[in-house]
Amino acid sequence: MKVSVYGIDGQKTNTSVELNDAVFGIKPNDHVIWLDVKAILANRRQGTHATKNRSAVAGGGKKPFRQKGTGRARQGTIRAPHMVGGGRVFGPHPRDYSQKVNKKVKQLARRSALSYKAKENKILVVQDFNYEKPSTKNMVNLLSNLNLEGKKVLICTSEYAPTLVKSAANLYQVEVRESVTFSTYDVLKADTVIFQEGAVKKVNEVLAK
């Protein structure tokens, strides 16, 4: 599949690039997409939630009142779960939510996500570019030239570009990733995926394996 290459001014150039059908033209596998996205979101969880059980709350060193003669139910400690200020029963405790997904499953999931975007014509290829220094204004102008203002955009660069990352830092709907370091979730979350010309070559080579 061939697509035209755009300049940063939003105009089509005379060149085009080939999107490898083994990456951008496969039959999407929804199940592996679900597996990968589920693992990605689970791995983002800190798992630091915690509550105090009856052994951790303060107080309760002695019996609150005598066993008989008060007309009330007997109580052994104010740390019991049914007492005000007592411990919590079956509360959450710190745990590791991380999940493992096999490398081949991840690769297939990313190819499936990219194939969905390609079928929807939501993939743009632009010439390789970089900024001498971070500039949110330049990034906004780029999105405006490509008619992508206000949309969720994933930009895949041909090489590590810290100035582009910082230029998009204040644009919460724009994510910048280096060549093939994007995830399945990054692709699905974006309305449009922008590849630099050099990034397409790397994606065609790495994900086609």
Backbone bond lengths (Angstrom), bond angles and torsions (degrees), N, CA, C in turn:
res aa  C-N    CA-C-N  psi(-1)  N-CA   C-N-CA  omega(-1)  CA-C   N-CA-C  phi
1 M - - - 1.452 - - 1.527 109.23 -
2 K 1.323 116.70 123.69 1.457 120.63 -179.81 1.519 110.27 -101.39
3 V 1.334 115.57 139.25 1.462 120.80 176.75 1.523 108.82 -130.75
4 S 1.307 114.60 150.94 1.460 119.86 -179.51 1.521 110.54 -75.28
5 V 1.326 114.68 151.94 1.461 121.01 177.30 1.526 108.00 -101.30
6 Y 1.336 115.36 131.62 1.458 121.17 179.65 1.527 110.03 -101.84
7 G 1.331 114.97 152.26 1.455 120.34 171.64 1.519 109.43 -86.81
8 I 1.337 117.41 170.67 1.467 119.60 -179.39 1.527 111.25 -71.71
9 D 1.343 116.17 -8.42 1.463 119.48 174.94 1.524 111.98 -86.86
10 G 1.339 116.64 0.80 1.459 120.51 177.64 1.505 114.75 87.62
11 Q 1.327 117.34 1.63 1.460 121.40 -178.32 1.527 110.56 -97.34
12 K 1.341 115.99 144.89 1.451 120.66 177.13 1.521 110.32 -67.49
13 T 1.319 116.17 141.05 1.461 120.90 174.14 1.525 108.56 -97.86
14 N 1.324 115.84 179.85 1.457 120.51 -179.57 1.522 113.07 -86.00
15 T 1.316 116.34 3.15 1.463 120.13 -177.61 1.528 110.83 -107.89
16 S 1.320 114.31 162.56 1.457 120.76 177.03 1.523 108.37 -144.59
17 V 1.323 116.27 161.97 1.469 120.72 178.61 1.517 108.76 -127.25
18 E 1.317 114.29 157.72 1.457 120.92 -179.35 1.528 109.32 -97.26
19 L 1.332 115.92 124.92 1.455 120.65 173.08 1.526 107.41 -92.50
20 N 1.305 116.21 117.21 1.464 121.65 -176.12 1.526 110.18 -60.48
21 D 1.337 116.26 124.76 1.468 120.26 179.97 1.526 112.17 -63.72
22 A 1.322 117.01 -22.99 1.465 120.52 178.48 1.522 111.06 -72.63
23 V 1.327 116.81 -13.24 1.468 121.79 179.59 1.522 111.14 -113.37
24 F 1.328 116.47 -45.57 1.461 121.97 -172.93 1.531 113.15 -104.05
25 G 1.332 117.73 -0.66 1.462 118.41 -174.82 1.508 114.40 -130.75
26 I 1.320 117.94 23.15 1.468 119.70 -179.45 1.523 110.49 -86.16
27 K 1.324 115.80 168.25 1.459 120.58 172.48 1.529 107.76 -78.67
28 P 1.323 118.53 115.39 1.465 120.95 -175.10 1.525 112.46 -60.56
29 N 1.312 115.69 140.70 1.458 122.47 177.74 1.534 107.81 -105.82
30 D 1.323 116.42 102.79 1.462 120.67 -175.34 1.520 112.74 -65.52
31 H 1.321 116.76 -32.44 1.468 118.97 -176.85 1.529 111.79 -66.94
32 V 1.327 117.50 -43.94 1.466 118.93 -179.68 1.529 110.69 -70.01
33 I 1.330 116.77 -30.50 1.470 119.23 174.14 1.523 109.70 -61.30
34 W 1.338 115.46 -44.91 1.469 120.13 179.06 1.522 111.16 -62.19
35 L 1.332 117.01 -43.03 1.466 120.65 179.84 1.526 111.27 -60.90
36 D 1.329 116.32 -44.87 1.462 120.33 -176.27 1.523 111.57 -69.68
37 V 1.330 116.63 -45.59 1.473 119.90 -179.45 1.531 110.66 -64.56
38 K 1.325 116.18 -39.52 1.468 119.99 178.19 1.530 110.65 -60.27
39 A 1.315 116.68 -42.26 1.463 121.37 179.76 1.533 110.97 -68.11
40 I 1.337 116.50 -40.73 1.468 120.42 -179.87 1.523 110.66 -61.35
41 L 1.325 116.62 -46.67 1.464 120.37 -178.52 1.530 111.02 -69.66
42 A 1.332 116.96 -35.66 1.467 119.89 178.07 1.525 110.55 -66.31
43 N 1.320 117.23 -38.51 1.464 121.03 -178.28 1.522 112.55 -70.12
44 R 1.328 116.78 -15.61 1.466 120.00 177.14 1.532 112.54 -81.14
45 R 1.308 116.52 -15.02 1.463 120.21 -176.89 1.527 110.02 -73.46
46 Q 1.328 115.92 135.79 1.458 119.93 -179.72 1.524 111.59 -76.44
47 G 1.316 116.68 -36.58 1.457 119.80 -179.83 1.513 113.53 69.52
48 T 1.339 117.43 27.44 1.468 120.77 -177.57 1.530 112.67 -97.81
49 H 1.326 117.63 8.77 1.459 120.23 -178.87 1.525 110.27 -68.02
50 A 1.323 116.46 143.33 1.471 119.82 -178.47 1.519 110.18 -158.99
51 T 1.331 115.93 148.99 1.466 121.84 172.47 1.526 107.94 -132.46
52 K 1.312 116.14 165.42 1.460 121.04 -179.10 1.532 110.32 -95.23
53 N 1.323 115.62 129.56 1.462 118.91 173.88 1.532 108.86 -89.38
54 R 1.298 118.01 -173.89 1.464 120.56 -172.69 1.528 112.92 -66.55
55 S 1.308 117.53 -19.33 1.456 119.56 178.35 1.524 112.46 -85.15
56 A 1.351 116.81 -11.28 1.465 120.00 -175.94 1.521 113.82 -105.79
57 V 1.343 118.69 -19.94 1.466 119.59 -178.58 1.523 110.24 -76.10
58 A 1.309 116.27 157.92 1.465 121.74 -177.56 1.532 111.02 -80.38
59 G 1.318 114.76 157.34 1.467 120.80 174.19 1.514 112.65 87.11
60 G 1.341 114.65 -171.63 1.462 120.04 175.54 1.507 114.33 79.33
61 G 1.323 116.72 25.15 1.458 118.30 -178.67 1.522 114.03 -74.46
62 K 1.306 115.10 -20.63 1.472 117.32 179.76 1.525 109.84 -135.98
63 K 1.284 115.19 167.54 1.468 120.90 179.20 1.529 108.43 -65.57
64 P 1.343 118.81 129.99 1.468 120.33 -174.17 1.532 114.31 -64.23
65 F 1.311 118.15 -34.10 1.476 121.63 175.29 1.523 108.30 -156.51
66 R 1.305 115.18 168.28 1.452 119.10 -173.61 1.520 112.16 -64.39
67 Q 1.312 115.26 159.22 1.458 121.92 -172.65 1.524 112.46 -65.63
68 K 1.363 117.21 -44.51 1.460 120.00 -173.34 1.520 111.50 -124.15
69 G 1.303 114.53 160.98 1.445 120.33 171.53 1.515 115.99 91.71
70 T 1.303 119.15 -1.22 1.470 119.76 -179.06 1.524 112.02 -98.32
71 G 1.326 117.33 -13.98 1.458 119.97 -177.62 1.516 112.60 83.59
72 R 1.328 117.66 -3.29 1.466 121.21 179.80 1.523 110.32 -105.66
73 A 1.310 114.96 165.67 1.470 119.24 177.46 1.522 109.22 -67.99
74 R 1.286 116.03 145.67 1.463 120.54 -178.68 1.530 110.55 -65.79
75 Q 1.318 115.63 142.27 1.466 121.81 179.25 1.518 108.85 -133.12
76 G 1.316 115.75 140.31 1.457 119.84 -179.89 1.516 113.81 -103.05
77 T 1.352 116.55 -25.91 1.464 119.62 -178.03 1.524 109.47 -161.53
78 I 1.323 115.29 149.11 1.474 118.95 177.27 1.529 111.00 -81.40
79 R 1.327 115.98 -1.99 1.464 118.90 177.94 1.532 112.11 -87.06
80 A 1.324 117.05 -2.77 1.463 120.53 178.81 1.531 110.17 -61.57
81 P 1.330 119.13 145.78 1.470 122.24 -175.21 1.523 114.95 -57.95
82 H 1.349 118.28 -29.58 1.458 119.32 -177.26 1.527 112.64 -84.05
83 M 1.321 117.98 -3.24 1.464 121.98 179.20 1.527 109.69 -91.17
84 V 1.332 116.51 147.56 1.467 120.36 176.67 1.524 108.98 -62.87
85 G 1.317 116.50 126.14 1.462 120.84 -178.08 1.507 113.37 85.10
86 G 1.334 116.89 5.08 1.463 120.13 179.22 1.515 112.32 -79.38
87 G 1.325 114.82 178.63 1.458 119.41 -179.44 1.516 112.19 -72.47
88 R 1.335 114.71 164.08 1.459 119.60 -179.61 1.527 109.77 -99.41
89 V 1.326 114.79 140.40 1.457 120.28 179.89 1.529 109.87 -90.81
90 F 1.310 116.14 131.66 1.471 121.92 176.34 1.528 113.35 54.97
91 G 1.309 116.77 36.40 1.462 120.70 178.34 1.518 111.34 -75.66
92 P 1.339 117.15 167.61 1.477 119.92 -179.96 1.521 112.20 -70.03
93 H 1.317 116.36 149.41 1.459 122.33 177.57 1.523 108.48 -133.81
94 P 1.328 117.78 154.65 1.473 119.91 -179.91 1.524 111.83 -52.79
95 R 1.332 115.13 135.00 1.459 119.93 -179.97 1.520 110.04 -154.10
96 D 1.293 115.68 164.50 1.463 122.50 -179.89 1.527 108.66 -100.03
97 Y 1.333 116.52 118.90 1.464 121.19 -177.79 1.531 112.58 -94.32
98 S 1.316 117.44 -1.14 1.464 119.71 -172.17 1.531 111.87 -60.90
99 Q 1.328 114.35 145.15 1.455 121.88 178.80 1.525 109.30 -127.35
100 K 1.300 116.14 148.40 1.462 121.20 -179.10 1.525 110.04 -105.87
101 V 1.322 115.01 134.20 1.465 121.07 175.64 1.518 107.47 -124.53
102 N 1.297 117.40 133.04 1.462 121.38 -179.47 1.525 111.70 -61.27
103 K 1.318 115.33 149.48 1.464 121.14 -176.24 1.527 111.89 -58.41
104 K 1.328 117.34 -42.44 1.467 120.12 -178.66 1.528 111.45 -66.45
105 V 1.319 116.16 -32.35 1.467 119.86 177.33 1.525 109.67 -68.20
106 K 1.330 116.68 -42.31 1.469 120.60 177.93 1.523 111.20 -61.30
107 Q 1.338 115.69 -43.83 1.464 119.83 179.93 1.525 111.30 -61.91
108 L 1.330 115.97 -44.05 1.463 120.06 179.79 1.525 110.58 -65.66
109 A 1.322 117.03 -37.29 1.460 120.81 179.21 1.531 110.54 -64.30
110 R 1.321 116.82 -42.75 1.469 119.67 179.22 1.526 111.58 -67.19
111 R 1.323 116.13 -40.00 1.473 118.75 176.55 1.524 110.88 -63.32
112 S 1.321 116.46 -38.75 1.470 120.21 179.66 1.520 110.92 -65.20
113 A 1.333 116.69 -42.69 1.472 120.98 179.57 1.527 110.59 -64.32
114 L 1.327 116.82 -42.25 1.467 120.56 179.17 1.528 110.99 -66.68
115 S 1.331 117.04 -35.31 1.466 120.25 178.53 1.522 110.98 -65.88
116 Y 1.328 116.38 -38.30 1.470 119.72 175.42 1.527 110.44 -59.99
117 K 1.336 116.51 -46.12 1.461 120.55 -178.97 1.524 111.41 -64.80
118 A 1.319 116.44 -38.36 1.462 120.10 -179.89 1.524 111.13 -65.79
119 K 1.340 116.65 -40.93 1.464 120.43 179.31 1.528 111.24 -65.77
120 E 1.332 115.81 -29.88 1.466 120.22 -179.87 1.526 112.34 -89.25
121 N 1.351 116.42 4.07 1.475 121.99 -177.32 1.529 111.17 56.70
122 K 1.316 115.55 41.94 1.461 120.96 -179.05 1.530 111.29 -108.61
123 I 1.332 116.35 23.86 1.457 120.75 177.40 1.527 109.13 -118.69
124 L 1.328 116.00 127.45 1.462 122.25 177.31 1.519 108.84 -119.20
125 V 1.319 115.78 143.96 1.466 120.97 176.29 1.525 108.02 -117.46
126 V 1.314 116.00 128.29 1.467 120.85 178.87 1.523 109.37 -121.18
127 Q 1.321 115.28 160.00 1.454 119.86 177.11 1.530 109.73 -63.44
128 D 1.319 115.93 152.48 1.471 119.85 176.76 1.529 109.19 -60.90
129 F 1.317 115.23 134.55 1.465 119.90 178.68 1.517 109.03 -149.83
130 N 1.325 115.29 162.57 1.459 122.06 176.46 1.518 107.58 -156.29
131 Y 1.310 117.54 165.19 1.457 122.84 177.96 1.521 109.05 -114.19
132 E 1.317 115.45 145.19 1.464 119.65 178.24 1.532 110.71 -67.03
133 K 1.321 115.82 -34.14 1.457 120.53 177.82 1.531 108.53 -144.97
134 P 1.315 117.63 157.10 1.474 119.72 -178.69 1.517 111.86 -57.68
135 S 1.321 116.40 136.94 1.461 121.43 -179.96 1.526 109.98 -151.98
136 T 1.319 116.05 106.33 1.462 119.91 177.03 1.529 110.38 -63.62
137 K 1.334 115.74 -34.89 1.465 120.51 -179.51 1.528 111.06 -60.85
138 N 1.333 117.00 -43.67 1.464 120.44 179.28 1.524 111.54 -63.72
139 M 1.332 116.01 -38.05 1.459 119.55 179.34 1.520 110.69 -67.71
140 V 1.328 116.67 -40.59 1.468 120.61 177.57 1.523 110.24 -63.45
141 N 1.328 116.83 -40.82 1.468 120.51 178.63 1.522 111.07 -63.20
142 L 1.328 116.52 -38.86 1.467 119.93 178.38 1.521 110.98 -61.97
143 L 1.327 116.48 -46.88 1.465 119.99 179.56 1.520 111.54 -64.62
144 S 1.320 115.92 -35.60 1.469 120.07 178.51 1.524 110.43 -66.48
145 N 1.328 117.00 -42.16 1.474 120.85 179.38 1.524 111.90 -63.20
146 L 1.335 116.18 -30.39 1.463 120.88 -179.07 1.532 112.42 -95.07
147 N 1.343 116.54 8.14 1.467 122.81 179.88 1.535 112.33 58.70
148 L 1.329 115.14 42.95 1.458 120.47 -178.25 1.529 112.38 -121.45
149 E 1.318 115.96 21.58 1.468 119.28 179.01 1.531 110.17 -65.07
150 G 1.328 115.69 135.50 1.454 120.83 176.81 1.517 114.33 77.38
151 K 1.338 117.76 5.40 1.458 120.80 -179.61 1.527 110.48 -107.24
152 K 1.328 114.84 157.42 1.462 120.04 176.58 1.520 108.40 -79.32
153 V 1.324 115.33 123.40 1.459 120.51 -172.68 1.526 110.36 -129.09
154 L 1.321 115.55 137.68 1.462 122.34 171.86 1.525 107.75 -112.33
155 I 1.330 116.43 123.63 1.463 121.62 179.30 1.521 108.73 -109.75
156 C 1.326 116.33 122.09 1.460 121.54 178.87 1.518 108.37 -107.24
157 T 1.319 116.31 116.17 1.462 121.43 -176.09 1.525 110.39 -90.24
158 S 1.325 115.60 159.52 1.461 120.41 -178.99 1.525 111.65 -77.20
159 E 1.334 117.24 -22.24 1.456 122.09 178.88 1.524 109.05 -151.76
160 Y 1.327 115.57 172.28 1.464 120.02 -179.26 1.523 109.35 -61.17
161 A 1.344 116.44 122.72 1.462 121.28 -175.12 1.531 109.67 -134.33
162 P 1.336 118.01 83.13 1.474 120.77 -177.76 1.523 113.73 -61.30
163 T 1.343 117.08 -30.29 1.464 118.57 179.72 1.531 111.28 -67.82
164 L 1.334 116.83 -34.62 1.464 119.72 177.36 1.526 110.63 -71.09
165 V 1.323 116.19 -37.94 1.469 119.94 177.84 1.524 110.10 -61.24
166 K 1.332 116.35 -44.82 1.467 120.35 -179.56 1.528 111.33 -70.65
167 S 1.327 116.89 -31.08 1.468 120.12 179.31 1.521 111.68 -66.14
168 A 1.337 115.84 -29.16 1.470 120.49 -179.08 1.525 112.53 -97.56
169 A 1.333 116.97 0.60 1.467 120.31 -173.67 1.521 112.58 -62.54
170 N 1.325 117.51 -33.71 1.463 120.99 -178.76 1.521 112.82 -88.79
171 L 1.316 117.04 -0.70 1.464 121.38 178.15 1.525 107.15 -105.08
172 Y 1.331 116.55 97.35 1.466 120.83 -169.65 1.527 112.95 -66.36
173 Q 1.334 117.55 -16.08 1.468 119.84 179.78 1.526 112.56 -95.12
174 V 1.331 116.85 3.00 1.461 120.95 -176.66 1.527 109.42 -116.67
175 E 1.335 116.73 127.53 1.460 122.44 176.51 1.524 108.67 -118.52
176 V 1.328 115.55 140.79 1.467 121.00 178.11 1.521 108.47 -119.25
177 R 1.330 116.29 127.57 1.459 121.97 179.01 1.526 109.20 -129.09
178 E 1.326 115.03 149.91 1.462 119.98 178.71 1.525 110.21 -83.93
179 S 1.298 117.23 120.47 1.475 126.30 177.29 1.522 113.52 35.54
180 V 1.332 119.37 -100.26 1.464 121.28 -172.66 1.529 113.08 -103.01
181 T 1.313 118.01 19.11 1.475 119.60 -178.77 1.524 112.65 -86.18
182 F 1.310 118.07 0.92 1.465 120.54 179.24 1.519 110.03 -71.89
183 S 1.320 115.81 156.58 1.465 120.98 179.20 1.527 110.36 -106.71
184 T 1.309 115.30 170.22 1.466 120.60 176.19 1.515 110.30 -59.58
185 Y 1.335 116.41 -40.78 1.466 121.11 -179.17 1.521 110.98 -64.61
186 D 1.340 117.40 -38.54 1.466 120.68 177.95 1.527 110.92 -58.98
187 V 1.336 115.75 -43.04 1.471 120.30 -177.74 1.523 110.80 -67.91
188 L 1.326 116.66 -46.65 1.465 120.51 -176.48 1.521 111.85 -67.02
189 K 1.336 116.26 -34.73 1.464 120.33 -177.74 1.523 112.39 -70.00
190 A 1.336 116.82 -27.60 1.460 121.26 -176.05 1.526 111.55 -81.08
191 D 1.342 115.10 143.51 1.463 120.00 172.60 1.530 109.83 -74.40
192 T 1.331 115.83 -37.70 1.464 121.82 -179.64 1.520 109.50 -138.26
193 V 1.326 116.10 140.61 1.462 121.61 176.93 1.523 108.42 -109.06
194 I 1.333 115.91 122.89 1.469 121.25 178.45 1.524 108.64 -104.14
195 F 1.321 116.21 122.65 1.463 121.39 176.02 1.518 109.09 -108.03
196 Q 1.316 116.55 133.01 1.451 118.48 166.75 1.529 107.94 -71.53
197 E 1.302 115.65 153.83 1.467 120.55 -174.39 1.526 111.45 -56.42
198 G 1.319 117.19 -41.09 1.457 120.69 179.53 1.514 112.63 -69.39
199 A 1.342 117.01 -29.63 1.467 120.70 179.91 1.521 111.01 -68.87
200 V 1.336 117.31 -33.86 1.466 120.76 -179.99 1.522 110.12 -60.96
201 K 1.320 116.20 -41.70 1.460 120.19 -179.11 1.524 110.68 -62.77
202 K 1.325 116.70 -40.61 1.468 120.26 179.76 1.524 111.11 -68.17
203 V 1.336 116.41 -41.91 1.455 120.23 179.44 1.514 110.57 -64.13
204 N 1.330 117.10 -43.67 1.461 120.82 178.16 1.522 111.44 -58.42
205 E 1.317 115.89 -37.37 1.462 120.57 -176.85 1.512 112.61 -78.65
206 V 1.356 117.16 -45.71 1.465 120.88 -172.78 1.527 112.33 -77.78
207 L 1.332 117.75 -46.96 1.460 120.13 -174.34 1.522 113.50 -79.61
208 A 1.315 117.14 -13.64 1.464 119.31 179.73 1.527 112.00 -78.61
209 K 1.338 116.90 -10.78 1.474 120.36 -178.28 1.518 110.91 -72.71
